[in-house]
Amino acid sequence: MSSLFSVTDAAAPDVAVEIGASRVAAASIDRRGSQAVIAAYTIEPLPPSALVPSLTSANVADRAAVLTALNRTLERVGRPGRVALVVPDSVARVSLVRFETVPSRASDLDQLIRWQVKKTAPFPIEEAQVSYVRGLRSDDGQEFVVSVARRAVIEEYEGLCGEAGAHAGIVDLSTFGVINALLASGVAPAGDWMLINIAPDSASIAIMRGSDLILLRSRSADAGGSAVDLMHQTAVYYEDRLKGTGFDRAFVVGIAYARGDVDQVRHSLEERIGTSIESVDPRQVATLTDRISAPAAVLDALTPLVGVMLRDAPEGVKV
């Protein structure tokens, strides 16, 4: 999966930062031959409502608090000058667009995709940052995974990094970082599989066919409903509209943020899709230097960071 918003830099940095609704997290990776090692990581909580992810309006409510947390995290991972930045899913709208015939010129394809997403963008397309990559190829044509964000919102996050002395060379969504981590680890099956990514402000469900995204649905906490509700609606769409026949595997990140009893939520999710749901472990693709067992919350925080840093791993097709 390639960068969704910023394509200035070709290769992923060795330090990644996530700025989210409840925390700022950072991690650095050492590459020791073919082995990736998480050399350092840190997580700083944010005060309630200091940052409120939104597709259309300003996200940073308490700039001083977010900057303080960001500076602390960067200090603990070596004060990098260049980082990969992970932002909440809520700041972008992701859609799948299919064309029977793809223009040969990149500029024509760009115009065609922008014209297509202009119809549903909640703001003028002139204010949008549009990014896309090729998705599933079928007899019906070529799909593209298209991400649309308000440019001013992305600049808020990039501006925070810049003020803290770190250039954000890559900007990706949390769920895409998690998918990249799973693809790089080699645990993702060739058939259909599901990822549930739960955050304090939202929940996202991605359905993959091998290394291709075939469905992504997100819901903010303000919209009401639970991860189980979103799962039910997504599963119905998968079965009815995509003619899905079931999932080889299913993964979850952030289940502690789910509303209600965690064990009951997991049981309800598993009951709906008919398969067990596995927690994602970033140590399958990047080991920890101290080799000490990490709490689930730490592993959840590390997963999108590891994914965005290993987005160039040969095992995965990058979105």
C-alpha positions as CSV (number, residue, x, y, z in Angstrom):
1,M,0.0,0.0,0.0
2,S,1.5,3.3,-1.0
3,S,1.2,6.6,0.7
4,L,-2.4,7.9,0.6
5,F,-1.7,11.6,0.8
6,S,1.9,12.6,0.4
7,V,4.1,11.0,-2.3
8,T,7.1,13.3,-1.9
9,D,9.3,10.5,-0.6
10,A,9.7,7.2,-2.3
11,A,10.8,5.1,0.6
12,A,9.3,4.8,4.1
13,P,11.2,6.4,7.0
14,D,12.5,4.4,9.9
15,V,10.4,6.4,12.4
16,A,6.6,6.5,12.4
17,V,4.2,8.7,14.4
18,E,0.5,8.3,15.0
19,I,-1.6,11.3,16.0
20,G,-5.0,10.1,17.0
21,A,-8.0,11.0,19.1
22,S,-6.6,9.7,22.4
23,R,-2.9,9.4,22.0
24,V,0.3,10.3,20.2
25,A,2.5,7.2,19.6
26,A,5.9,6.8,17.9
27,A,8.2,3.9,17.0
28,S,11.5,3.5,15.3
29,I,12.7,0.5,13.3
30,D,16.2,-0.9,12.8
31,R,16.8,-3.1,9.8
32,R,19.2,-5.8,10.6
33,G,19.6,-7.7,7.3
34,S,16.2,-9.0,6.4
35,Q,14.9,-8.6,10.0
36,A,13.1,-5.5,11.2
37,V,13.5,-4.7,14.9
38,I,11.4,-2.2,16.9
39,A,14.3,-0.3,18.4
40,A,12.2,2.2,20.5
41,Y,8.6,3.1,21.0
42,T,6.5,5.4,23.2
43,I,2.9,6.3,23.7
44,E,1.6,9.6,25.1
45,P,-2.0,10.0,26.1
46,L,-3.9,13.2,25.0
47,P,-6.4,15.1,27.1
48,P,-10.0,14.5,26.2
49,S,-11.1,16.5,23.1
50,A,-7.6,17.9,22.5
51,L,-7.9,16.4,19.0
52,V,-11.2,15.5,17.4
53,P,-10.8,13.7,14.0
54,S,-13.1,15.0,11.4
55,L,-13.5,14.8,7.6
56,T,-14.7,18.4,7.1
57,S,-13.7,20.6,10.0
58,A,-10.6,21.5,12.0
59,N,-9.2,18.6,14.0
60,V,-6.9,20.1,16.5
61,A,-8.7,21.8,19.4
62,D,-5.8,22.1,21.9
63,R,-2.7,22.6,19.8
64,A,-0.4,23.1,22.8
65,A,-1.4,19.8,24.4
66,V,-1.0,17.8,21.1
67,L,2.4,19.5,20.4
68,T,3.6,18.7,24.0
69,A,2.7,15.0,23.5
70,L,4.2,15.0,20.0
71,N,7.5,16.5,21.2
72,R,7.8,14.0,24.0
73,T,7.3,11.0,21.7
74,L,9.8,12.3,19.1
75,E,12.4,12.9,21.9
76,R,12.1,9.3,23.0
77,V,12.6,7.9,19.5
78,G,15.7,10.0,18.7
79,R,14.4,13.3,17.4
80,P,14.0,12.2,13.7
81,G,14.0,14.8,11.0
82,R,11.7,12.7,8.8
83,V,8.8,10.5,9.8
84,A,5.9,8.5,8.4
85,L,2.7,9.9,9.8
86,V,-0.4,7.8,10.7
87,V,-3.7,9.7,10.9
88,P,-7.2,8.6,12.0
89,D,-9.4,6.9,9.4
90,S,-12.1,9.6,10.1
91,V,-10.1,12.3,8.3
92,A,-10.6,10.7,4.8
93,R,-13.3,9.0,2.7
94,V,-12.2,5.9,1.0
95,S,-14.1,4.5,-2.0
96,L,-13.6,1.9,-4.7
97,V,-13.9,3.2,-8.3
98,R,-14.0,0.8,-11.3
99,F,-13.3,1.7,-14.9
100,E,-13.8,-0.7,-17.8
101,T,-11.1,1.1,-19.7
102,V,-8.2,2.9,-17.9
103,P,-6.7,5.9,-19.7
104,S,-3.1,5.4,-20.7
105,R,-2.0,8.9,-19.7
106,A,-1.6,9.5,-15.9
107,S,-3.0,13.0,-16.2
108,D,-6.2,11.7,-17.9
109,L,-6.6,9.0,-15.2
110,D,-6.2,11.6,-12.5
111,Q,-8.9,13.9,-14.0
112,L,-11.2,10.9,-14.5
113,I,-10.9,9.8,-10.9
114,R,-11.3,13.3,-9.5
115,W,-14.4,13.8,-11.6
116,Q,-15.8,10.5,-10.3
117,V,-15.3,11.3,-6.6
118,K,-16.4,14.9,-7.0
119,K,-20.0,13.7,-7.0
120,T,-19.8,12.5,-3.4
121,A,-17.1,14.6,-1.8
122,P,-18.5,16.7,1.1
123,F,-16.4,19.7,0.1
124,P,-15.3,21.3,-3.2
125,I,-12.9,19.0,-5.0
126,E,-10.6,22.0,-5.4
127,E,-10.0,21.7,-1.6
128,A,-9.4,18.0,-1.7
129,Q,-6.3,15.9,-1.6
130,V,-7.0,12.9,-3.7
131,S,-4.8,9.8,-3.8
132,Y,-5.4,6.5,-5.5
133,V,-3.8,3.1,-6.2
134,R,-4.8,0.2,-8.4
135,G,-7.0,-2.4,-6.7
136,L,-8.6,-5.6,-7.9
137,R,-8.5,-6.4,-11.6
138,S,-11.5,-8.4,-12.9
139,D,-13.4,-9.1,-16.1
140,D,-15.5,-6.0,-15.4
141,G,-12.4,-3.7,-15.4
142,Q,-9.9,-2.2,-13.1
143,E,-10.7,-1.0,-9.6
144,F,-8.9,1.9,-7.9
145,V,-8.8,2.5,-4.1
146,V,-9.4,6.2,-3.9
147,S,-8.9,8.3,-0.7
148,V,-10.3,11.8,-0.5
149,A,-9.4,14.2,2.4
150,R,-9.7,17.9,2.9
151,R,-6.3,19.4,2.2
152,A,-6.5,21.8,5.1
153,V,-7.1,18.9,7.5
154,I,-4.1,16.9,6.4
155,E,-2.0,20.1,6.6
156,E,-3.0,20.4,10.3
157,Y,-1.3,17.1,11.0
158,E,1.7,17.8,8.8
159,G,2.0,21.2,10.4
160,L,2.1,19.7,13.9
161,C,5.0,17.5,12.8
162,G,6.8,20.4,11.1
163,E,6.5,22.5,14.2
164,A,8.0,19.7,16.2
165,G,10.9,19.5,13.7
166,A,9.9,16.4,11.8
167,H,8.9,16.4,8.1
168,A,6.0,14.0,7.3
169,G,7.2,12.4,4.1
170,I,4.4,9.8,4.1
171,V,0.9,10.2,5.5
172,D,-1.4,7.1,5.7
173,L,-4.6,6.1,7.4
174,S,-4.5,3.8,10.5
175,T,-6.4,0.9,8.9
176,F,-4.1,0.9,5.9
177,G,-1.1,0.8,8.2
178,V,-2.6,-2.3,9.9
179,I,-3.3,-4.0,6.6
180,N,0.3,-3.4,5.5
181,A,1.6,-4.9,8.7
182,L,-0.5,-8.0,8.1
183,L,0.6,-8.3,4.4
184,A,4.2,-7.8,5.4
185,S,3.9,-10.6,8.0
186,G,2.7,-13.1,5.5
187,V,-0.3,-14.2,7.7
188,A,-2.9,-12.8,5.4
189,P,-4.6,-15.6,3.4
190,A,-5.0,-15.7,-0.4
191,G,-8.8,-15.8,-0.1
192,D,-11.2,-13.4,1.6
193,W,-10.3,-12.1,5.0
194,M,-11.5,-9.3,7.3
195,L,-9.9,-6.7,9.5
196,I,-11.7,-4.8,12.3
197,N,-9.9,-1.7,13.5
198,I,-11.5,0.0,16.5
199,A,-10.4,3.4,17.7
200,P,-11.9,5.7,20.5
201,D,-13.5,7.9,17.8
202,S,-14.4,5.4,15.1
203,A,-14.5,1.8,13.9
204,S,-13.4,0.6,10.4
205,I,-13.9,-2.8,8.8
206,A,-11.8,-3.8,5.7
207,I,-12.5,-6.8,3.6
208,M,-9.6,-8.1,1.6
209,R,-9.3,-10.6,-1.2
210,G,-5.7,-11.7,-0.9
211,S,-3.8,-8.4,-1.0
212,D,-6.6,-6.4,-2.7
213,L,-9.1,-4.3,-0.8
214,I,-12.6,-5.0,-1.9
215,L,-14.6,-3.2,0.8
216,L,-13.9,-0.6,3.5
217,R,-16.5,0.8,5.8
218,S,-16.0,3.3,8.7
219,R,-18.2,4.8,11.2
220,S,-17.5,7.6,13.7
221,A,-18.5,7.2,17.3
222,D,-20.8,10.2,16.9
223,A,-22.8,8.3,14.3
224,G,-24.0,5.9,16.9
225,G,-24.1,2.1,16.8
226,S,-21.3,-0.3,17.8
227,A,-18.6,-2.3,16.1
228,V,-20.9,-5.3,16.1
229,D,-23.6,-3.2,14.3
230,L,-21.0,-2.1,11.7
231,M,-19.9,-5.7,11.3
232,H,-23.4,-6.9,10.7
233,Q,-24.1,-4.3,8.0
234,T,-20.7,-5.0,6.3
235,A,-21.2,-8.7,6.4
236,V,-24.7,-8.4,4.8
237,Y,-23.3,-6.2,2.1
238,Y,-20.4,-8.6,1.5
239,E,-22.8,-11.6,1.2
240,D,-25.5,-9.9,-0.9
241,R,-23.6,-7.5,-3.1
242,L,-20.2,-9.0,-3.4
243,K,-21.4,-12.6,-3.4
244,G,-18.9,-13.4,-0.6
245,T,-18.7,-17.0,0.5
246,G,-17.0,-16.5,3.9
247,F,-13.7,-15.5,5.4
248,D,-10.6,-17.6,5.7
249,R,-9.4,-15.5,8.6
250,A,-10.4,-12.4,10.6
251,F,-8.3,-10.0,12.6
252,V,-9.0,-7.2,15.2
253,V,-7.1,-4.3,16.5
254,G,-8.2,-2.1,19.4
255,I,-11.0,-4.4,20.7
256,A,-10.5,-2.8,24.1
257,Y,-12.1,0.3,22.7
258,A,-15.3,-1.6,21.7
259,R,-18.4,-0.6,23.6
260,G,-19.5,-3.2,26.2
261,D,-17.7,-6.2,27.6
262,V,-14.7,-7.1,25.5
263,D,-15.3,-10.9,25.6
264,Q,-18.9,-10.5,24.7
265,V,-18.1,-8.2,21.8
266,R,-15.5,-10.7,20.5
267,H,-18.0,-13.5,20.8
268,S,-20.7,-11.5,19.0
269,L,-18.3,-10.7,16.2
270,E,-17.2,-14.3,15.8
271,E,-20.7,-15.5,15.9
272,R,-21.7,-13.2,13.1
273,I,-18.9,-14.1,10.6
274,G,-18.6,-17.8,11.7
275,T,-14.9,-17.8,12.4
276,S,-12.5,-16.9,15.2
277,I,-11.1,-13.4,15.4
278,E,-7.4,-13.1,16.0
279,S,-5.6,-10.2,17.6
280,V,-2.9,-8.6,15.4
281,D,0.6,-9.0,16.7
282,P,3.2,-6.7,15.0
283,R,6.0,-8.8,16.4
284,Q,5.3,-11.3,13.6
285,V,7.0,-8.8,11.3
286,A,9.1,-6.7,13.6
287,T,10.6,-8.0,16.8
288,L,11.0,-6.0,20.0
289,T,14.5,-5.5,21.2
290,D,13.8,-6.2,24.8
291,R,11.9,-9.5,24.0
292,I,9.5,-8.7,26.9
293,S,5.8,-9.5,26.5
294,A,4.0,-6.3,25.6
295,P,0.4,-5.5,26.7
296,A,-2.3,-5.8,24.1
297,A,-2.8,-2.0,24.1
298,V,0.9,-1.5,23.2
299,L,0.8,-4.0,20.4
300,D,-2.4,-2.3,19.0
301,A,-0.6,1.0,19.0
302,L,2.5,-0.4,17.4
303,T,0.7,-2.2,14.5
304,P,-0.1,0.7,12.2
305,L,3.3,2.3,12.9
306,V,5.1,-0.9,11.9
307,G,2.8,-1.2,8.9
308,V,3.5,2.2,7.5
309,M,7.3,1.8,8.0
310,L,7.3,-1.6,6.2
311,R,5.0,-0.6,3.4
312,D,7.8,-1.4,0.9
313,A,8.2,-4.9,2.1
314,P,8.1,-7.3,-0.8
315,E,5.6,-9.6,0.8
316,G,2.7,-7.1,0.5
317,V,1.1,-5.2,-2.3
318,K,0.9,-1.7,-1.0
319,V,-2.4,0.4,-1.0
